[in-house]
Amino acid sequence: MPITALPTKPRLVNPVTGWASPSQLALIEAWAKEVPKNGIVVEIGSFAGRSAWHWAKSVDPSVTVYAIDSWDTDLYNKYREKRDSLQGDRIDPNIVECTFEDFLKNTHDCPNLIGVKARSPAIPEDIAAKLTEVDLIYIDDSHENPEFQNNLNYCCLLYTSDAADE
């Protein structure tokens, strides 16, 4: 079913700090309805888990959401100037860093969410083997090149390897 009107307000109240705006969360809810039961969603760039939490809570409970991030706090330093645009209830304006442990704490109530500490395309082989039939890929990692292009190339590899098998 195509999405005919763009939603602007999410129905879920998201408690996790991050940069995803309410309108972005509303779109995640709309897109999540398109993922089939037992499907797979891959999010690249999960930070504190704001959008990953929203994916996990918005898809059918049978869907697995893989949240991939390096959780490299040194990388987050380059986003310090953007901290004023953070969204969510747990905001400390002096902190932009987020560890894998923070992510796990923020998403502890999402049993269908799997955090993967890696930088795409260097995904661990055991996880990559599970990503052979991905239904939706959401890139919310670095919004700059070359990182964005690397993520896009990785996603194209997932898509083309899946299509080649058909």
N, C-alpha and C positions, 0 to 999 in steps of 0.2 A: 504494500500500500504506500503510495507516494505521500510525502509530507507536503500538504498544500498550503498551510499557513505556518509561518515561523513563530514558534512560541517565544515569549519574552520572560515569563516568570515560571520558575520550577515549582512543582507541587511538593517535592521533598525539601525539608529543612536540612541543609548540609552544615555540620558542625566543624568541618576541617578547614584549616587555614590554607589558602593558596591563591592563585591569580585568576582562577576561573570565575567569571562574572555570573550573576544570576541568569542572564540570557544564554550564556554558554551552557550552563547546567540544564536549562530548559531544552536546549537543542539535544543534549546528551540523552535526556529522557525520551525525546521523540525518536531519535535514532535507535535507542535501545529497544524500542518496541519492534523494530525491523529485524532484530537478531533472532534466528530460530531457536527453539528449545534445543538444549544440548550443544549450543553453538560456542564459538570462541571469539572473544574480543581481546585485542592486544592494544594496550596503551603504552606509547613510548614517551617517557618524560612524566613521571608521577609525583615528584617532589614530596610534599607532605601527605598526599593521597586524596586531595579534594575532588578532583575529577574521577580518580579511580574508585573512590567511595561511591560517587554518584553513578558510575557505570554499574558497579556491583549491586547497588540497591535498585536500579532501574530496569535491568535485564531480568528475564525469567530466572528464577533461582537455579535452574539446571545449567545455565550458561556459566562458563569459566572465563574470568577476566584475568589476563596476565598483565601486570603493571611492571614495566621495565624502566629502570633508572640506575644511574651509577651511584647516586647518593654520595657524591663526592663534594664535601663541604667547601673545598677550595674553588670548585667551579661556581658554586652559588655566590661567591663574593662578587662576581661581575654583575649580579642582579641587585646589589645593594641600593642603587639609585632608584630602583623600581619598587622598593618595599612599601611606599605609600599607596600603591594600588592593590595590595594584598586584600583578599576578601575572607570572610569567615569569622567565627566567634572566638577563636583562640589566637589572636594576633598579638605578638610582641613586636612593636615597630623597630626594635633594635636587633632583631634576629632574622636573618634570611636563610641561614643554614638549616638543613634538615638531614637527619641520619636515617638509615634503614630502620633502626629501632623506633624512631619517631613515627615513621610511616606505618610500621606494624601496630603501634599503639593507637594511631588514628583510625586504622581500618580493622581493628580487632573484631568488630561486629559484622564482618563481611566474609562468611565462610566460603563463598565462591570466588574469592579474590586471592591470587597468588602473586606475591612480590618477587621480582627477579632482579637481583643486584648485578647489573651488567651494563655495558655501553653497547648499544646496537652499532654495528652488526655482530659484535663479539658475544653472542648469546650462548650460554652453556649448551653443549650438545644434547643433554637429556631434555632440556626445555625446547630447543629448536625442533627436536623430533616430534614434539606434541603440537607444533604450530604448522602442520602440513595442510590443514583445512581451516583457515581463519575466515571468519564471517565479517569482521570489521576491524580495521586498524585506525587508531586515533593517535596522531602525532602531536604531542604537546611538549616537545623537548625544546632544545635551543631553537630560537626563531631566527638564527643567523647561519650563514654558510661558513665553513663546510659541514658543520654538524647536521643541519637540516637536510642537505643533499645526501649525506651518508645514510640518514634514516630513511629518506625517500627511496634510495637505491636498495636498501635492505627490504623495504616493504614490496618493492617491485619484484625482487627475487622470490619472496614468499608467494606473491600472486602468480608469477609466471611458472614457478615450479608446480603449483597447484593446477594451473590451467593445462600444463604440459601433460599431466597425468590423466586428463580426461580424454 
